[in-house]
Amino acid sequence: MTAYDVIVLGTGGVGSAAAFHLARRGLRVLGLDRFPGGHDQGSSHGQSRIIRKAYFEHPSYVPLLQRAYTLWRELEAIHGKQLLWESGLIEIGPPDGVVIPGVRQSTAEHQLDVVELAPKDFEQTYRGFRLPPGADAVFEREAGFLLVEDCVLAHLSAAADAGAEFHSGQEVIAWNATAGGVTVQTTTTRWHARKLVITAGAWARDLLRSLRIPLDVRRQHLHWFACDATRYHQQHGCPAFFYETGEGFFYGFPQIDERGLKVAAHGGGTLIQDPLRDDKSVDPAERARVERFLRRHLPGVDLRPLDHAVCYYTNSADDHFIVDRHPRHHDVSFAAGLSGHGFKFASVLGEVLADLTLHGQTSLPIDFLACDRPGLGEN
């Protein structure tokens, strides 16, 4: 029987990064997943994800993001292809809302490069966008987007080059940890290793059920629309964008190919039980909501739909990540509940999980993401 040091359950955004960081440190790594790398059944797909440092969700994320940027650039050097595009990001919202005060707080605490945009200059600079009356706008120069499938495949390739082994078509039935190591039972095989890393996305709630931490899985829709390329193409300087409005949060990306401009609502979503049995078709009411946003704020988008996809948010009770060792099985580490804003952290969360697996701790600041923090649930 092949002896593995670590099994990684789930090889999407974070799992692929964990496998890479473990393998590059000389461990014998086995990655298991139901689907091949870069698949479109979970959370790590859909062309692009925003990356930003001035984190409105909480300033404590900023040091992790600063490390994430370094690691994404290191992965690019290994992969030989650009993965992170610093298109810049405009963020718009009420001055007493969630986004603008949060960005300003993170900017002040960490001395980040964020520019305040005067209303009289906003639409002259960003011709394709409208600033709502009374709203403020900021621009983060170093923000932009990651090519999500390319990032996953780059981590998997680099991990394989470092000696990691991957098997798809492996549906996990159960796992067990004892003093002698861990066992993972799939529909086809029983696997053994000294350590286990769980990075299963929408399936984490089943694999971590013993912790009794509530995790909700919600369907989110992604849309691509035809647009005026002179206003919205990356080559013409269009940034990524994030709006806080009376109808909710909306975000999007400059056009980078024939699929047009990508836009989606952030938050909310439809509660689902099983992504594999979910209806992934267009929701007319949800699309109409996105179209209302575009009509009001991005007048150069002609609303002709070009593409559509579905991905899944796995939400914790407080919408912050859960990254820790299992409190009863210290040979098991996990990342779960990334709550729709985790992919940009995949590179650094992979490093964190490698630290936890090898040393039981990490020098990176993750205490605020612990599984025993107040209000998260039983463990």
Summary of the structure (lengths in Angstrom):
residues: 379
radius of gyration: 20.6
end to end distance: 33.8
largest distance: 68.8
contacts: 1326
relative contact order: 0.20
helix: 32%
strand: 31%
